Amino acid sequence: MDKQILIIILGTAVVTYLPRMLPLVVLSRVRLPEVFLRWLSYVPAAVLAALLAPGLLLPDGKLSLAANPYLLAAIPTGFVALKTRSMALTILTGMVAMVLIQR
Amino acid sequence: MQPQDEIVPRNVTVAPLMWQGVRAAMPIVLGYLPLGFAYGVLAREAGFNLWETVLMSVLLYAGSGQFIAVSMFSSGMAAAAIIFTVFLVNLRHLLFSASLVPHLRRFRPGALALLAAEITDETFAVAINHYSDHEASLPYHFSLNLAAHFSWVLASLLGGLAGNLMGDPARFGFNFALPAMFIILLVMQLKDKKTLIVAALAALFSVVFALLWPGSWNIILATVIAATLGVFLEPWTSKF
């Protein structure tokens, strides 16, 4: 194995693991303040929106509102998500919509 | 209850939870297969051999981090710069890990340290969504994590083996599998006006920050600001 590549693999693995592990292991030992728990309750919705929005609006890193296949595919997908609340149906709708839009 | 009865329900309850975790991982697998495959192809092009390609998926296991690492490596960047960039990109996992604390705090630290190794955007999103109306469970969480991780490693291996043989996975709509999963998970998180407002703010900030600064700072910044505003706006938003 290339030594440089091995250093990169091990180094990136360590610096990725620590932020994944430390809060879960350390914070679960202490009593969390109520305001922090309220803050945490907003994190899932916030992080999902923060992950999703650039993927839909900036498919190539630039703002794209017209003729954007991701934004177009999101419309039926969001509709099915709201109506059915089914993960499988939503994802299937999204993939089929994407195939049709990209043709 | 007779003593032997206690053993049977135990065996009966773990297996369905594990199966539930594997099933919950299926949309993630659908998204990871083409993405991991693409990573495998890119890593080989960047000069990784097959084992290095696969080892990175086993140990680092972070999609965007791996793409960034191999592309920086192929453009001749120093190991230290690559490691620091990946650190910044994956810092958002701090938030995921912290928001799992209220659900998982009763479990042993050793188990949590193992479970934390496989926290990704997708496994976190699926698990936290499940825990909003189910009790947290280690068999569920570990099997969700392992199924997702396994598919990522397998896809990297296949990508590393196949190189450029396959065409664009986008032809089959795979490029929308993960966005579609985020859509349904977000819809399920929107329980009241307060979370709706926080999500809208996070989306707006994330897009603006992504335009201002490349990288994935936008995710951590937008999340922190939107969640903080959510707490501060509570006296006002709870009037709706």
Boltz contact constraints between the chains, C-beta under 6 A:
constraints:
  - contact:
      token1: [A, 4]
      token2: [B, 79]
      max_distance: 6.0
  - contact:
      token1: [A, 5]
      token2: [B, 52]
      max_distance: 6.0
  - contact:
      token1: [A, 7]
      token2: [B, 79]
      max_distance: 6.0
  - contact:
      token1: [A, 8]
      token2: [B, 79]
      max_distance: 6.0
  - contact:
      token1: [A, 8]
      token2: [B, 82]
      max_distance: 6.0
  - contact:
      token1: [A, 9]
      token2: [B, 55]
      max_distance: 6.0
  - contact:
      token1: [A, 9]
      token2: [B, 56]
      max_distance: 6.0
  - contact:
      token1: [A, 9]
      token2: [B, 59]
      max_distance: 6.0
  - contact:
      token1: [A, 11]
      token2: [B, 83]
      max_distance: 6.0
  - contact:
      token1: [A, 12]
      token2: [B, 60]
      max_distance: 6.0
  - contact:
      token1: [A, 12]
      token2: [B, 69]
      max_distance: 6.0
  - contact:
      token1: [A, 12]
      token2: [B, 83]
      max_distance: 6.0
  - contact:
      token1: [A, 12]
      token2: [B, 86]
      max_distance: 6.0
  - contact:
      token1: [A, 13]
      token2: [B, 59]
      max_distance: 6.0
  - contact:
      token1: [A, 13]
      token2: [B, 60]
      max_distance: 6.0
  - contact:
      token1: [A, 15]
      token2: [B, 83]
      max_distance: 6.0
  - contact:
      token1: [A, 15]
      token2: [B, 87]
      max_distance: 6.0
  - contact:
      token1: [A, 16]
      token2: [B, 60]
      max_distance: 6.0
  - contact:
      token1: [A, 16]
      token2: [B, 62]
      max_distance: 6.0
  - contact:
      token1: [A, 16]
      token2: [B, 90]
      max_distance: 6.0
  - contact:
      token1: [A, 17]
      token2: [B, 117]
      max_distance: 6.0
  - contact:
      token1: [A, 19]
      token2: [B, 91]
      max_distance: 6.0
  - contact:
      token1: [A, 19]
      token2: [B, 93]
      max_distance: 6.0
  - contact:
      token1: [A, 19]
      token2: [B, 94]
      max_distance: 6.0
  - contact:
      token1: [A, 20]
      token2: [B, 93]
      max_distance: 6.0
  - contact:
      token1: [A, 20]
      token2: [B, 97]
      max_distance: 6.0
  - contact:
      token1: [A, 20]
      token2: [B, 116]
      max_distance: 6.0
  - contact:
      token1: [A, 20]
      token2: [B, 119]
      max_distance: 6.0
  - contact:
      token1: [A, 21]
      token2: [B, 113]
      max_distance: 6.0
  - contact:
      token1: [A, 21]
      token2: [B, 116]
      max_distance: 6.0
  - contact:
      token1: [A, 23]
      token2: [B, 94]
      max_distance: 6.0
  - contact:
      token1: [A, 23]
      token2: [B, 97]
      max_distance: 6.0
  - contact:
      token1: [A, 23]
      token2: [B, 98]
      max_distance: 6.0
  - contact:
      token1: [A, 24]
      token2: [B, 97]
      max_distance: 6.0
  - contact:
      token1: [A, 24]
      token2: [B, 100]
      max_distance: 6.0
  - contact:
      token1: [A, 24]
      token2: [B, 112]
      max_distance: 6.0
  - contact:
      token1: [A, 24]
      token2: [B, 116]
      max_distance: 6.0
  - contact:
      token1: [A, 25]
      token2: [B, 109]
      max_distance: 6.0
  - contact:
      token1: [A, 25]
      token2: [B, 112]
      max_distance: 6.0
  - contact:
      token1: [A, 25]
      token2: [B, 113]
      max_distance: 6.0
  - contact:
      token1: [A, 27]
      token2: [B, 101]
      max_distance: 6.0
  - contact:
      token1: [A, 28]
      token2: [B, 101]
      max_distance: 6.0
  - contact:
      token1: [A, 28]
      token2: [B, 105]
      max_distance: 6.0
  - contact:
      token1: [A, 38]
      token2: [B, 231]
      max_distance: 6.0
  - contact:
      token1: [A, 39]
      token2: [B, 227]
      max_distance: 6.0
  - contact:
      token1: [A, 39]
      token2: [B, 231]
      max_distance: 6.0
  - contact:
      token1: [A, 40]
      token2: [B, 99]
      max_distance: 6.0
  - contact:
      token1: [A, 42]
      token2: [B, 198]
      max_distance: 6.0
  - contact:
      token1: [A, 42]
      token2: [B, 227]
      max_distance: 6.0
  - contact:
      token1: [A, 42]
      token2: [B, 230]
      max_distance: 6.0
  - contact:
      token1: [A, 43]
      token2: [B, 95]
      max_distance: 6.0
  - contact:
      token1: [A, 43]
      token2: [B, 99]
      max_distance: 6.0
  - contact:
      token1: [A, 43]
      token2: [B, 227]
      max_distance: 6.0
  - contact:
      token1: [A, 44]
      token2: [B, 128]
      max_distance: 6.0
  - contact:
      token1: [A, 44]
      token2: [B, 189]
      max_distance: 6.0
  - contact:
      token1: [A, 45]
      token2: [B, 189]
      max_distance: 6.0
  - contact:
      token1: [A, 45]
      token2: [B, 195]
      max_distance: 6.0
  - contact:
      token1: [A, 45]
      token2: [B, 198]
      max_distance: 6.0
  - contact:
      token1: [A, 45]
      token2: [B, 199]
      max_distance: 6.0
  - contact:
      token1: [A, 46]
      token2: [B, 198]
      max_distance: 6.0
  - contact:
      token1: [A, 46]
      token2: [B, 202]
      max_distance: 6.0
  - contact:
      token1: [A, 46]
      token2: [B, 223]
      max_distance: 6.0
  - contact:
      token1: [A, 46]
      token2: [B, 226]
      max_distance: 6.0
  - contact:
      token1: [A, 46]
      token2: [B, 227]
      max_distance: 6.0
  - contact:
      token1: [A, 47]
      token2: [B, 223]
      max_distance: 6.0
  - contact:
      token1: [A, 48]
      token2: [B, 125]
      max_distance: 6.0
  - contact:
      token1: [A, 48]
      token2: [B, 182]
      max_distance: 6.0
  - contact:
      token1: [A, 48]
      token2: [B, 185]
      max_distance: 6.0
  - contact:
      token1: [A, 48]
      token2: [B, 186]
      max_distance: 6.0
  - contact:
      token1: [A, 49]
      token2: [B, 186]
      max_distance: 6.0
  - contact:
      token1: [A, 49]
      token2: [B, 199]
      max_distance: 6.0
  - contact:
      token1: [A, 49]
      token2: [B, 202]
      max_distance: 6.0
  - contact:
      token1: [A, 49]
      token2: [B, 203]
      max_distance: 6.0
  - contact:
      token1: [A, 50]
      token2: [B, 202]
      max_distance: 6.0
  - contact:
      token1: [A, 50]
      token2: [B, 206]
      max_distance: 6.0
  - contact:
      token1: [A, 50]
      token2: [B, 219]
      max_distance: 6.0
  - contact:
      token1: [A, 50]
      token2: [B, 222]
      max_distance: 6.0
  - contact:
      token1: [A, 50]
      token2: [B, 223]
      max_distance: 6.0
  - contact:
      token1: [A, 51]
      token2: [B, 121]
      max_distance: 6.0
  - contact:
      token1: [A, 51]
      token2: [B, 182]
      max_distance: 6.0
  - contact:
      token1: [A, 51]
      token2: [B, 219]
      max_distance: 6.0
  - contact:
      token1: [A, 52]
      token2: [B, 182]
      max_distance: 6.0
  - contact:
      token1: [A, 53]
      token2: [B, 203]
      max_distance: 6.0
  - contact:
      token1: [A, 53]
      token2: [B, 206]
      max_distance: 6.0
  - contact:
      token1: [A, 53]
      token2: [B, 207]
      max_distance: 6.0
  - contact:
      token1: [A, 54]
      token2: [B, 206]
      max_distance: 6.0
  - contact:
      token1: [A, 54]
      token2: [B, 207]
      max_distance: 6.0
  - contact:
      token1: [A, 54]
      token2: [B, 210]
      max_distance: 6.0
  - contact:
      token1: [A, 55]
      token2: [B, 179]
      max_distance: 6.0
  - contact:
      token1: [A, 57]
      token2: [B, 207]
      max_distance: 6.0
  - contact:
      token1: [A, 58]
      token2: [B, 210]
      max_distance: 6.0
  - contact:
      token1: [A, 73]
      token2: [B, 176]
      max_distance: 6.0
  - contact:
      token1: [A, 77]
      token2: [B, 180]
      max_distance: 6.0
  - contact:
      token1: [A, 77]
      token2: [B, 183]
      max_distance: 6.0
  - contact:
      token1: [A, 78]
      token2: [B, 183]
      max_distance: 6.0
  - contact:
      token1: [A, 81]
      token2: [B, 183]
      max_distance: 6.0
  - contact:
      token1: [A, 81]
      token2: [B, 184]
      max_distance: 6.0
  - contact:
      token1: [A, 81]
      token2: [B, 187]
      max_distance: 6.0
  - contact:
      token1: [A, 82]
      token2: [B, 187]
      max_distance: 6.0
  - contact:
      token1: [A, 87]
      token2: [B, 27]
      max_distance: 6.0
  - contact:
      token1: [A, 87]
      token2: [B, 184]
      max_distance: 6.0
  - contact:
      token1: [A, 90]
      token2: [B, 180]
      max_distance: 6.0
  - contact:
      token1: [A, 90]
      token2: [B, 184]
      max_distance: 6.0
  - contact:
      token1: [A, 91]
      token2: [B, 27]
      max_distance: 6.0
  - contact:
      token1: [A, 91]
      token2: [B, 177]
      max_distance: 6.0
  - contact:
      token1: [A, 91]
      token2: [B, 180]
      max_distance: 6.0
  - contact:
      token1: [A, 91]
      token2: [B, 181]
      max_distance: 6.0
  - contact:
      token1: [A, 94]
      token2: [B, 176]
      max_distance: 6.0
  - contact:
      token1: [A, 94]
      token2: [B, 180]
      max_distance: 6.0
  - contact:
      token1: [A, 95]
      token2: [B, 173]
      max_distance: 6.0
  - contact:
      token1: [A, 95]
      token2: [B, 176]
      max_distance: 6.0
  - contact:
      token1: [A, 95]
      token2: [B, 177]
      max_distance: 6.0
  - contact:
      token1: [A, 98]
      token2: [B, 173]
      max_distance: 6.0
  - contact:
      token1: [A, 98]
      token2: [B, 176]
      max_distance: 6.0
  - contact:
      token1: [A, 99]
      token2: [B, 173]
      max_distance: 6.0
